Amino acid sequence: MVVALTATLMIGVLAIAAAIVITVSRDPAPAPLISGAELAAEIALPAGEALISAAAAAGVLTVVTRSADGAETLRMFSAATGEALGEMAVRRD
């Protein structure tokens, strides 16, 4: 009886030790692609354009805007400076 309880206790201790080792040895969470310190304070959208969506990745802010007539435009800005990098029309079929 004592041998069975000792074996159970040792298995439990080993399981807890293994869980601790696995948790500690995991890779840290990945860093965000753009931190708050790297973002421009503001970007300028044309007058009358409504912001539909925005995303940030690899140093570029990408926004989709909609004009009063319903036309959508994809605009890219430098995440660091807010400078316009380019734009293209979005057509929905």
N, C-alpha and C positions, 0 to 999 in steps of 0.2 A: 504494500500500500504506500509506504513512504517513498519507494523507488518511483512509482507512478506519479506521485505528486511532485517529486523533485524533477522528473523529466518534463512534466507539464510546465512547471515554473521556468525551467531552462529554455524551453521552446518559446514561451511568452517573452522572456527577456531578449532572446535572439530576434524575435519578430519586431520588438520595439526598437532594438539597436539597428536592425536593417532599415526600418522606416525612417529613422533619424538620418542614417547615412544617405539614403536615397534622396531625402528632402534637401539635405545640405549640399549634395553634389550636383543638383540640377543647375542648368544654365540660368543665369538671371533673365528676367523679362527683357525683351528687346526694347531698345531705346526708340522713342518716337522718331519718325522721319524728319519732322521739323519741330523744334522746341519753340516755346513762346518767345524766347529771346531773339530768335532768327526771323520773326515775322515783322513785316512792315507795319507801321502804326495805322495806315489807312491805304485804300486803293480808290481810284476815281472811276466811277461808272458814268457813262453818258447820261445827260438829263433825260428823264422820262423812262429810263430802263428799270425794270423790277428784277431783283435778284431771285433766281429760281433755285439754284443749288451752288454749293461751293465745296472744294476739296483741296487738300494740300499734300504734296508729295515731292520728294527730291528737289527741294528748293523752288518749286513752282506752285503758285496758287491758281487753281482753275475754277472759273465761275461761269455759270450759265445765266444769261439775262433774257428778259422778254420785253420787247418794245410795246408801245401802245397799240400797234397794229397786229400784235400777236407773233411777230417774227422773233425767233430765238437765236442767240449768238453765244458761242463758246469763246471765252476770253481767258488768256493766260497772262499772269503777272509774276514778276520776280518776287519771291517770298521775302527777300531781304530788303528790297528797296521800294517795292510797290510799282515799279516801272512796267508798263505794258509790253509784253513780249510778242503777242500776236492775237489774232481772232479769226474765227470762221463761222459761217452761217450753219445753223442746225436745221435740217429739213426732216420732217416727219412724214412718212408715207402712210 
